Amino acid sequence: MNEMEAILDWQQRGITARILGYSHEQNPLLMQLPERSDDRLQHWQQLVDAWGFGWEIEDAARSLSTDGFKRDHECNGTGGAKKRSGHAPAFSALRAI
């Protein structure tokens, strides 16, 4: 597996973790920190970031889906759910692209 495939794999793992209900802090790579002198530290950081980015992508998609559902209910009077204010945290990672 080359470096790009590994990054995409860990990004997908982050997406799957969010779907399964894991928190952002439950990134499994965080418990596998290589030694500071280890030359693998940079590669490890890339994988940690990929997992986190995947998690944030799925979280943002869920936020959009939830807000759309709430807006539909508000518009046709079937719900009473309050619309969430602000989306900045969910989109912070997407702006970095």
C-alpha positions as a LaTeX table, in Angstrom:
\begin{tabular}{lrrr}
\hline
Residue & $x$ (\AA) & $y$ (\AA) & $z$ (\AA) \\
\hline
Met1 & 0.00 & 0.00 & 0.00 \\
Asn2 & 1.50 & 3.33 & $-1.01$ \\
Glu3 & 1.32 & 6.49 & 1.09 \\
Met4 & $-1.74$ & 7.95 & $-0.68$ \\
Glu5 & $-3.66$ & 4.67 & $-0.37$ \\
Ala6 & $-2.84$ & 4.55 & 3.34 \\
Ile7 & $-4.09$ & 8.11 & 3.83 \\
Leu8 & $-7.33$ & 7.37 & 1.97 \\
Asp9 & $-7.76$ & 4.16 & 3.96 \\
Trp10 & $-7.45$ & 6.01 & 7.27 \\
Gln11 & $-9.78$ & 8.73 & 6.02 \\
Gln12 & $-12.40$ & 6.05 & 5.32 \\
Arg13 & $-11.80$ & 4.57 & 8.77 \\
Gly14 & $-12.55$ & 7.99 & 10.28 \\
Ile15 & $-15.79$ & 8.21 & 8.30 \\
Thr16 & $-16.79$ & 4.74 & 9.46 \\
Ala17 & $-15.93$ & 5.58 & 13.06 \\
Arg18 & $-18.23$ & 8.62 & 12.97 \\
Ile19 & $-21.03$ & 6.51 & 11.47 \\
Leu20 & $-20.58$ & 4.02 & 14.31 \\
Gly21 & $-20.81$ & 6.80 & 16.89 \\
Tyr22 & $-17.19$ & 7.13 & 17.97 \\
Ser23 & $-16.01$ & 10.53 & 19.15 \\
His24 & $-13.23$ & 12.50 & 17.46 \\
Glu25 & $-11.02$ & 11.79 & 20.48 \\
Gln26 & $-11.33$ & 8.02 & 19.95 \\
Asn27 & $-8.92$ & 8.04 & 17.01 \\
Pro28 & $-7.15$ & 4.66 & 17.41 \\
Leu29 & $-3.87$ & 6.07 & 16.11 \\
Leu30 & $-3.57$ & 8.41 & 19.09 \\
Met31 & $-2.59$ & 5.43 & 21.24 \\
Gln32 & 0.16 & 4.44 & 18.78 \\
Leu33 & 2.38 & 7.53 & 18.93 \\
Pro34 & 5.85 & 6.61 & 17.65 \\
Glu35 & 8.95 & 7.78 & 19.49 \\
Arg36 & 9.76 & 11.43 & 18.85 \\
Ser37 & 13.08 & 10.45 & 17.29 \\
Asp38 & 11.37 & 7.94 & 15.03 \\
Asp39 & 11.34 & 8.91 & 11.35 \\
Arg40 & 7.80 & 7.52 & 11.14 \\
Leu41 & 6.42 & 10.41 & 13.20 \\
Gln42 & 5.53 & 12.50 & 10.14 \\
His43 & 3.77 & 9.57 & 8.44 \\
Trp44 & 1.88 & 8.80 & 11.67 \\
Gln45 & 0.75 & 12.45 & 11.91 \\
Gln46 & $-0.56$ & 12.29 & 8.33 \\
Leu47 & $-2.61$ & 9.20 & 9.17 \\
Val48 & $-3.94$ & 10.79 & 12.38 \\
Asp49 & $-4.98$ & 13.84 & 10.36 \\
Ala50 & $-6.57$ & 11.65 & 7.65 \\
Trp51 & $-8.67$ & 9.78 & 10.23 \\
Gly52 & $-9.73$ & 13.07 & 11.82 \\
Phe53 & $-10.57$ & 14.59 & 8.45 \\
Gly54 & $-12.70$ & 11.58 & 7.51 \\
Trp55 & $-14.50$ & 11.84 & 10.85 \\
Glu56 & $-15.12$ & 15.58 & 10.28 \\
Ile57 & $-16.42$ & 15.00 & 6.74 \\
Glu58 & $-19.01$ & 12.55 & 8.02 \\
Asp59 & $-19.88$ & 14.82 & 10.95 \\
Ala60 & $-20.41$ & 17.76 & 8.56 \\
Ala61 & $-22.59$ & 15.62 & 6.29 \\
Arg62 & $-24.69$ & 14.61 & 9.28 \\
Ser63 & $-25.02$ & 18.24 & 10.37 \\
Leu64 & $-26.25$ & 19.24 & 6.92 \\
Ser65 & $-28.70$ & 16.35 & 6.81 \\
Thr66 & $-30.05$ & 17.13 & 10.27 \\
Asp67 & $-30.42$ & 20.84 & 9.53 \\
Gly68 & $-32.25$ & 20.12 & 6.28 \\
Phe69 & $-34.68$ & 17.86 & 8.14 \\
Lys70 & $-35.29$ & 20.52 & 10.77 \\
Arg71 & $-35.84$ & 23.24 & 8.15 \\
Asp72 & $-38.39$ & 21.08 & 6.32 \\
His73 & $-40.32$ & 20.56 & 9.54 \\
Glu74 & $-40.22$ & 24.26 & 10.38 \\
Cys75 & $-41.46$ & 25.26 & 6.91 \\
Asn76 & $-44.46$ & 22.95 & 6.81 \\
Gly77 & $-45.34$ & 23.23 & 10.49 \\
Thr78 & $-45.02$ & 19.54 & 11.30 \\
Gly79 & $-42.17$ & 19.83 & 13.71 \\
Gly80 & $-41.27$ & 22.54 & 16.13 \\
Ala81 & $-37.61$ & 21.70 & 16.11 \\
Lys82 & $-35.38$ & 24.69 & 16.48 \\
Lys83 & $-32.85$ & 25.39 & 13.79 \\
Arg84 & $-29.24$ & 25.11 & 14.95 \\
Ser85 & $-27.23$ & 28.26 & 14.72 \\
Gly86 & $-23.87$ & 28.34 & 13.00 \\
His87 & $-21.91$ & 25.73 & 11.11 \\
Ala88 & $-18.33$ & 26.98 & 11.51 \\
Pro89 & $-16.99$ & 24.04 & 13.56 \\
Ala90 & $-18.29$ & 21.43 & 11.14 \\
Phe91 & $-16.80$ & 23.17 & 8.12 \\
Ser92 & $-13.45$ & 24.25 & 9.56 \\
Ala93 & $-11.63$ & 21.27 & 8.04 \\
Leu94 & $-13.34$ & 21.67 & 4.68 \\
Arg95 & $-12.08$ & 25.24 & 4.31 \\
Ala96 & $-8.51$ & 23.99 & 4.51 \\
Ile97 & $-8.80$ & 22.12 & 1.19 \\
\hline
\end{tabular}
